Amino acid sequence: MQRRCLIALVAPVVALAAGPVLRAAPLIDHTFDNTANMPGYQYAYAYAGGGNPQTGRDNLTASRVFFDPTGVDGSRALVFGGDFTGLAGVPPFPDYNYTGFGGGFGTFFMDWENNRALGLPSPNLSDYTGSVALAVLGTSGTGANAEIQVQLQMPDDFFGPDAGTDNDPFGQINIPVRVGTEYQTFDFALDQRPIVYDARVPEAQRDFAANYMNIGLIGINFNVDAGAPFGNDDDNFLLVDNVTLVPEPGSAAVLLGGLALGLTRRRRK
């Protein structure tokens, strides 16, 4: 009878060890195909600068964000467009220097009634991994230098009263990638690059582990560099699909530890 109980306890442990790793529910999981499961908001931007001395050219650039069936395998994608037709008559560098375009979306983790963050599940940046499929259109080259930018924000007035009502920036992780004209999936981790804290965050609070429960918004931006030969036209696009951000749980280890403890206790009996 004792041997039968031992086998019954060992079997689940072996099955768990040999089976797939358990994963927590994604914090972010967007294919952009299901309108019921969309980010809190989306936005696009185009930016340009130049001049001798340097002056802004933002009034000569335009941007838009939309959804289009240009995603992976013909699914729907989130598309950011940069329109630079207004730059056609601007003198070339050094009087003008195109810099880039991009966009992003925000996902809230908020108790709005109390202006309170619901927080994130782990104090370790290394526990958060993600992936995204990216491609560019409109370049006459093979691709463009780009950036995946993960922004972490607190509830409004977290660091003290301010004039705005937006969430307060905490820090961001900037991950450089090279995006081609065909979709490529990029895997990333939040500890892949050092977190850059916002200048308004007090020195004593520049600690993710101490503030992970105060995160109320994750914004993910995708920025395209000027390194690619995009033209002064409106056919410049960044395609985004299948965005995920998943916290790797300790639940599998805890479960295995619990079963092992039960096994030990059974043996002692």
N, C-alpha and C positions, 0 to 999 in steps of 0.2 A: 504493500500500500504506500509505503514511504517512497519507493522508486517511482511509482506512477505520478505522485504529486511533484516529484523533482522534474520529471519529463514535461509535465504540464506547464511548469514555470519556465523551464529553459526554452521551450519551443517559441513563445512569443518574443523572447529576447533575440534569438537567432533570426527570426523572421524580420524583426525590425532592423537588425544590423545589416541583413542582406538586401532588404527592400529599399525603395526610394527614400531619400531624405525628406522628412516632413518639412513643409514650408508654411509660414504664416500667410494669412490673407494679405494680398497686396495693399499697400497704402495708395498706390496709383496704378491703374490698369485701364488704359484707353486704346481702343482700336478705332474710335471715332465712327464706328458703324451703327452703334446703338444710341439713339438720341436721348434715351432715358439715363444713360450712363456717360455723362459728359463732364468736363472740368467746370469749375465754378465760373470761369471766364477765360476768354482768349484775347490776344492782342497781337498786333504786328507793328513794326517800326522800320524805318529806313533812315540812315544818317550819313551825312557827308560833311566834310570840312575842308579847309584849304585857305589859300590866300597868302600873301606876303606883305604884311604880317597875316597870320591865319585868321580867317573869318568863318562864321557859320554859313552853311549852304542848306540848312534844313528846310527852308522855304522852297527849295528847288527839288526836293525829294518827296515822295508819297509812298504809302504802304497800305496793304490791305490783308485781311485774314479771311479765309473761307474754307469750305469743305468741298472736296472734289473726288470723283472715283479714279484717282491716280495713285491709290495706295498699293501696298504689297498684294500681288495677285489680283489686281483690279478692285480691291476693296476701297473704302472711303478713307481719305487722308486729310490731315490738317495741313493747309497750304498757306505759306507766307509769301507775299509778292512785294518786290521792290520796283518802284516806278521812277526812273531817272531821266525821263524825256525832257524835263526842265533843265537838265544839265548840258544839253546838246550845244548850247551857245556859250558855255562857260570856258574860259581859257584853261589849257592843260596845266598840269603840275609845273611849277610850284604855286601857281595861282589857284589851282583846284586839285583836290586829292579825294577821290572816292574812298570811302571807308567801309561801308557794309550795310547789311540789312538783316532782319530776322524777326523773331516773335516768340511767343510763349503762352503758357496758360497757368492758372492758379487753382490749387485744390485746398479747400479749407478744412481745418480740424478745430472747429469752434463751437462753443456754447454761446450763441449770439445774444440770448436774453441777458446773460450776465457778463458779456464781453470777456469770456474766459476761454483760454485755450484748452483743448482736450488732450494735447500733447502727443508725443510719439512713444512707441513701445520700448525703445532701448536707449541707454545712455552712450552706447558705443557706435561711433560713425562707421566702424568696420562691419557692423551688422547689416548695413543698408546697401543693397545691390540693385542695379536697374539695367534696363536695356531700351534701345530705341532704334527704329529703322529710319534712315535719313537718305535723301538724294537731292541734288540740285538740278534745275533746268535753266536754260538761258545763257549758260557759259559756252564760249567757243573753245574752251580748254577741256581737260579731263576731269576737273573737279575744283574744289575750293577748300581752303583752310576754314575750319569752323570751330565752334565751341558749344559744349553742353554745359549749361550754367544752372546749378540747383541753388535756389534762394530759400532761406529759412527765415520766417518772420514771426513776430510776437503780436499779441493783441494791441490795439491802439492805446497810446499813452502808457505803455508798459514801463518805459524808461523815464516817464515824467510827461506832463501835459505838453501838447504841441498844437499847432494851428490846424493840422490836418485830421482827417478821420480814418485814414488808411491804417492797415497794420504796420507795426514798426519793424524795419529791417533789423535782422540779427547778424546773419552772416551768409556767405555764399561759397560754393565750391565750383571752380572753373576747370573744366576738363577739355583739353584741345583734341580735336579729331580732324581727319581729312575725309571730306564727303565727296563722293563721285557722282556721276550722272546716272548710275544705276543704284537701286536700293542696296544698302549694306546695313546690317544690324551691329550696333555698337553696345557692348556690355561695359558697365562702369560701376564703380563703388564710391561711396561718399568719402572714404578715406584715401582715395586715389590721389588727391591733391590737398594741400593744407586748406583749412577753412579760413576765409578772409572775413574778419569781423567788420561790421559797419562802424564808421568813425563815431557815430553817436552812441555806441554801446560803451558804457563805463568799463575801464580796464578790469575792475574786479569781477565783472560779469561776463567776460569773454571766455566762456567755458561751456562747450556743448553739453558735457555730461551733467553739469549743474543746472542746465536750462532746458533739457530735452522735453520735460513735461510742460514747458511754457510755449512750445511751438504751436502756432495756430494756423499757419499757412505755409504750404510748399509751392513755390513758383518754379517752373522749369522753362528756361529760355534756350533758344537755339540761335546762335549768331553766325552769320556768314562773313568771312573776311574779304578784303579787297584783292586778295592774291589771285583770284580767278579773273579772267577777262570778261566780266559782265559788261554789257554795252549800255549806252545812254538810251535805254528804251524801257518798256514796261513788261518785258518778257523774262524777268528775273524771279525765280521761284525756289523756295526751299520746301521740300515735301517731308512731312513727319508722320510716322505711323507706328502703331504697336508700342506705346510707351508704358513701361512698368517701373515701379519702385517697390521693392519687397524687403521687409525686415526679416533677417534670418533668425528663426526662433531658437531659444534654448529648450523648447518643449520636448524635442526628441531626446536630448541628453537627460533631461529631468525624468522623462518616462522610463528610459533605460535604467537610470539610477534607482528609481523606485522599484522596478522589477527585480533588479539585482539585490536590493535591500531585502525584498520579500523572499527571494531565494535563500539569502544568507540566514534569515530568521527561521525559514522552514528547515534548513539543514541543522540548525542548532537544536531544534525541537526533536 
